[in-house]
Amino acid sequence: MVLFFQAYFWVQRNPLGEPFMMPTLAIDDWVPFTPAGFLAYISLWVYVSLPAALQPRLRELLIHGLWTASLCAFCLLLFWSFPTQTPVSNIDWSLHPELAFMKSLDAAGNACPSLHVASAVYSAFWLHRIFMQVGAPSLLRWLSVLQCAVILWSTMAIRQHVFLDVVAGALVGWAFAWLSLRTMARG
């Protein structure tokens, strides 16, 4: 985790070019600014920890970990090579200290694809696999999907990402989940 954040902040400080401003779509206006979405946003850190914590064997844990690291490295490489940023909002961040703090840490350049979304979608697929393996109740699988959806919503609700960032992040998360679970299936 420490290595990831060192790389993340290095990429933030050293992009190869000026960040491209991500365009907004009508759907971006449909999601209202919701400061309370910050709790859902930070719940990602618990959510993405669950697949690793629930792995039954070392082999699965190693495969999951290597693919998670690959997903992060892929996104960091994109942020470094093709930096993107979200449009500046007309929000007084001083009225929302938790969001202001987060915004102060993040430099422009890491909008698309949303690594937050990619990590949530990737984790949702792994959790689904684990829940199916252990015969968990379908309610648990649906709650996991709901939590993933809430995390995706939160990225837009706190104005950290726009819809195109979310779609791109979901595609990256899906692709890495598919590849990693395919590796698992090969045994």
Rosetta blueprint (number, residue, H / E / L):
1 M L
2 V H
3 L H
4 F H
5 F H
6 Q H
7 A H
8 Y H
9 F H
10 W H
11 V H
12 Q H
13 R H
14 N L
15 P L
16 L L
17 G L
18 E L
19 P L
20 F E
21 M E
22 M L
23 P L
24 T L
25 L L
26 A H
27 I H
28 D H
29 D H
30 W H
31 V L
32 P L
33 F L
34 T L
35 P L
36 A L
37 G H
38 F H
39 L H
40 A H
41 Y H
42 I H
43 S L
44 L H
45 W H
46 V H
47 Y H
48 V L
49 S H
50 L H
51 P H
52 A H
53 A H
54 L L
55 Q L
56 P L
57 R L
58 L H
59 R H
60 E H
61 L H
62 L H
63 I H
64 H H
65 G H
66 L H
67 W H
68 T H
69 A H
70 S H
71 L H
72 C H
73 A H
74 F H
75 C H
76 L H
77 L H
78 L H
79 F H
80 W H
81 S H
82 F L
83 P L
84 T E
85 Q E
86 T L
87 P L
88 V L
89 S L
90 N L
91 I L
92 D L
93 W H
94 S H
95 L H
96 H L
97 P H
98 E H
99 L H
100 A H
101 F H
102 M H
103 K H
104 S H
105 L H
106 D L
107 A L
108 A L
109 G E
110 N E
111 A L
112 C L
113 P L
114 S L
115 L H
116 H H
117 V H
118 A H
119 S H
120 A H
121 V H
122 Y H
123 S H
124 A H
125 F H
126 W H
127 L H
128 H H
129 R H
130 I H
131 F H
132 M H
133 Q H
134 V H
135 G L
136 A L
137 P L
138 S H
139 L H
140 L H
141 R H
142 W H
143 L H
144 S H
145 V H
146 L H
147 Q H
148 C H
149 A H
150 V H
151 I H
152 L H
153 W H
154 S H
155 T H
156 M H
157 A H
158 I L
159 R L
160 Q L
161 H L
162 V L
163 F H
164 L H
165 D H
166 V H
167 V H
168 A H
169 G H
170 A H
171 L H
172 V H
173 G H
174 W H
175 A H
176 F H
177 A H
178 W H
179 L H
180 S H
181 L H
182 R H
183 T H
184 M H
185 A H
186 R H
187 G L
